[in-house]
Amino acid sequence: MFFAQITRRACLRVAAAALVGACALPALAAGGNPALISWDDLVPQDWDPSGQFNDLIEQGVASWDDSDPRAQQLYDRMRKVWDEAPTVADMGGKSVRLPGYVVALEEGREGLTELLLVPNFGACIHTPPPPANQIIHIKLDKPIKGFESLDAVWAEGTLEVMRNDSEMGVSGYNLRHASLTRYEGL
């Protein structure tokens, strides 16, 4: 069922947001190197979107069909909450490094020029996209070849708190002067 998939994913994302702080890494690295951050560092510690959906249990949401008009209304409601997900202002201007997956937005003969970086394989490709505070928009200074959607990468650059709306989702952050390398563990 479409709705059941949304509900499971939403619960997993809410649970991940609740773990913020438990595995947060330092926002600044010594010696001018980019700080290794986790995706949890990009979610405010007090953000809990689950409270905005408390009424669903009373409505019998678990029994809804994919074709039920209420399922689409719920999806629209969830999208609004996810798209407006708060960011962490203190992350702005930080030189960071984090792993993620590529969601290509623009590429040409010269290579990839614009992408979203997301924490989960298939995010933004499958519905629904993650919350905005779990999507980073990257517009590369120079095109880069050899990368495509769903590739696991390390991204480095200067984090900027800024919303951007694309056909694949709303991002809460940008990564300026970004570089990508293949993900090969820590």
SVG drawing of the C-alpha trace seen along z (x, -y; Angstrom):
<svg xmlns="http://www.w3.org/2000/svg" viewBox="-11 -31 57 33">
<polyline fill="none" stroke="black" stroke-width="0.4" points="0.0,0.0 1.3,-3.4 0.2,-5.0 1.8,-2.2 5.1,-2.9 4.9,-6.6 4.0,-5.9 6.9,-3.5 9.4,-5.9 8.0,-8.8 8.4,-6.9 11.9,-5.9 12.8,-9.5 11.2,-10.8 13.1,-8.1 16.3,-9.2 15.6,-12.8 15.0,-11.7 18.5,-10.3 20.1,-13.7 22.9,-14.4 23.5,-10.7 25.9,-10.5 26.6,-14.1 30.1,-14.9 32.0,-18.1 31.0,-21.0 34.6,-22.3 37.7,-20.4 41.2,-21.3 43.8,-22.6 41.4,-24.1 40.4,-20.7 36.7,-20.1 34.8,-18.8 33.4,-15.3 29.6,-15.7 26.7,-13.4 23.3,-13.9 21.9,-14.2 24.0,-17.3 21.7,-19.0 18.5,-18.4 17.7,-20.7 17.7,-18.7 14.2,-19.9 12.5,-19.1 9.8,-16.4 7.4,-16.5 5.4,-13.5 3.3,-15.8 1.8,-17.3 0.3,-13.9 -1.3,-12.8 -4.8,-13.0 -4.2,-10.2 -4.6,-7.3 -8.1,-8.5 -8.9,-8.7 -8.0,-5.0 -5.2,-5.8 -3.8,-2.3 -6.9,-1.0 -6.7,-3.5 -6.2,-2.3 -3.7,-3.9 -6.7,-5.2 -8.4,-6.8 -8.4,-10.6 -7.4,-11.0 -4.1,-9.3 -3.2,-12.0 -4.3,-14.7 -2.0,-13.1 0.9,-13.0 0.4,-16.7 0.3,-17.5 3.5,-15.4 5.3,-17.2 4.5,-20.6 5.9,-19.5 9.0,-17.9 9.6,-20.9 9.4,-23.3 11.7,-21.2 13.9,-23.6 17.7,-23.8 20.6,-24.4 21.7,-28.0 25.0,-27.4 26.0,-25.1 26.2,-28.0 29.7,-28.9 31.2,-25.6 33.7,-23.7 32.3,-20.2 32.7,-16.7 29.9,-14.1 28.9,-10.9 25.7,-10.7 24.1,-9.7 23.9,-11.6 20.6,-12.7 21.6,-14.3 19.7,-17.4 21.7,-18.7 24.4,-17.1 25.7,-17.6 28.6,-16.6 31.1,-17.9 29.6,-16.0 27.5,-16.5 26.9,-20.2 24.1,-20.2 22.8,-17.6 21.2,-16.9 23.1,-15.1 20.8,-12.8 21.5,-10.5 19.7,-7.4 20.0,-5.3 17.1,-6.1 15.9,-9.2 14.2,-11.7 14.1,-9.1 11.3,-7.3 8.5,-9.1 8.5,-10.9 11.8,-12.9 13.5,-13.3 12.8,-16.5 14.5,-19.6 17.1,-19.4 18.2,-16.1 18.8,-17.4 21.8,-19.4 21.8,-21.2 25.1,-21.3 25.9,-23.4 29.5,-22.4 32.0,-25.1 33.1,-22.9 31.4,-19.9 32.6,-16.6 32.4,-13.3 32.0,-9.8 29.1,-10.4 25.4,-9.6 22.3,-9.3 22.5,-6.8 26.3,-6.9 27.7,-6.9 30.1,-9.8 32.0,-12.0 31.1,-15.6 33.2,-18.5 32.6,-22.2 31.2,-25.2 27.8,-24.6 25.2,-27.4 21.8,-27.4 19.5,-28.2 16.3,-26.7 16.2,-25.6 13.2,-24.0 13.9,-21.5 11.7,-18.9 13.2,-16.2 12.7,-17.9 13.3,-21.0 16.7,-21.3 17.5,-23.2 21.2,-23.6 23.6,-24.4 27.2,-23.2 29.5,-25.8 32.8,-25.1 32.0,-21.4 34.1,-18.5 32.9,-14.9 34.9,-11.7 33.8,-8.1 32.7,-6.8 35.2,-4.3 34.5,-4.3 36.2,-6.4"/>
</svg>
